[in-house]
């Protein structure tokens, strides 16, 4: 099918975007004439990454509405709904239809497309409504050349709390699609029960495909030599820590959705529309899709992606360094502007003018990021933030655990937001393998009395997830893992990092360490220069940097972590896997990493850093069900109490 | 376990009734001793709140305990606050935090001096 290899990554993810776009136009064209598009609000973000409003218009979309409660007023007679198969949406649609039927001359035409699959139960609800139902297979959405996301918001809760495995099915379908496009991935390695589930499903699907259509056997992928599936439940610690990279902190402070962040327009200053070509298309799209009355506080959507060169430079850095870089860039831009005074000849002036456009857009993005950075700075200097960070770092490092209890207690007494408290408490429980009965009950009582009794259910949920529990008999397993995998690195040079631990200023995310184990068989010794990896590696002598090592040598540590471990080899039926040797050293190998249950921006940064260290030997493509942070992770399992008007924290 | 949906009930009596059902199901199960206690406490809190509400002319029902105490202090009912403290075994430390905040909010400096 498509050819691999383009300028950025050996895995051409853009072809996925093209595919999604093409399918979208098919969906739109299936209805003739002018039509009104009704979108699931959760999908509109990801969809804008696929297609701009102009594309929709080309295919006859006159108006875009959000799918929400209440009657839908439109003069257009053809309606296209695109939404997730969720029951409440079905109710809204049924409402719309009922509303329209009150009109005498109702001759509306309804078309409903489920993303990514239809479900029985949703079809049931609308059975008699006279509606055309289809599917729109939007699954992995490319955010960047190395980042794909399914954008399923609640997978963590569904998988681990509700035991609802539909998202695994979606993930498996998406991975199958990848395999048909890029070839069979010869090795599948993973950790965690749900991850195992996914791998099994993937293998089964492949067999089914082979049975259905024997001619379409997949050939082994030329580039992708391995798929690593990680379960979020294996490493809950990393997302609970406060992210310290620039992009991670933006997510913590403002929240990033579909690689866009919404901030007060006052922060980023008067913005010109031409800041970046991508900005123009996406903002216009956003503006036209808002059928709701606009919010009084002026918000501006800022795209965060690799079209912004400055952001590319900043996104994966530890925030401590960002200020300095911004300063340097500012100075350089200033110098460039100054050049005009030296321009004497006409040639020089023309040259300068040519540069001016680029310079201005750079200037604009600098202003944006300085604004954002300042805002984050204001947040990071607050005593609460620093206190929380200190507790966190002590916890993961295992320093003075008991003292941290007191700090957390004080935070509850000060009534800091409950999410912050819960993050720390879960962390405490996770690193210690649970809390002592007495302190567990003490904290529970403190929380209920401080934040309200309705959080009882939240606490129960966390207990079910093993995130906030009574201490078991065994002492902390995390201690062993921490030591074995060198999760704590004392001396971190944030300016020129040597190890992935820079992302949390000292703590290396467990999930990424595990990936390192698989691909390299061990850690990069911090003292050694990058090139000496292979030599320092005890296991894979010589070829360690090239081949996939698997879990060997780390079985003990893995046993300490929850969930099954697996390592499967996918073969062609004729066993031709070895005959097709990879062209050694010519093309970088690609490892696909799939996070089931979400990953954080910080983990992404750490993986990118790893790729840099590998010097083009190996590339990593990250796929995830969604992008999370500690807050979104916890709030998804929290008891929703919207109807309680006066909940905790009213006047504090 | 999710009978805690009782929170959806607007009416106080309805709510306590639902909670009592929840309480019962928790009590049946030894594993959930803590939850049983918590629900029981909540029922008591709601009752006290309802009573205070009548006496003080303040919206109280449904507030977390801390805020109830806070309200008691800001509305010059320190005795009620103390009663809540002993009834619900609020640790000293937390009680003083609440009191401190409430007094600062009222700008009651002489009272603060006395602490």
Interface residues (C-beta under 8 A of the other chain):
Chain A: X409 X410 X412 X413 X414 X415 X441 X444 X445 X446 X448 X449 X450 X451 X452 X453 X454 X456 X457 X460 X639 X641 X643 X644 X646 X648 X650 X651 X652
Chain B: X1 X2 X4 X7 X8 X34 X35 X38 X39 X41 X42 X45 X59 X62 X63 X64 X65 X66 X67 X70 X88 X90 X91 X93 X94 X97 X101
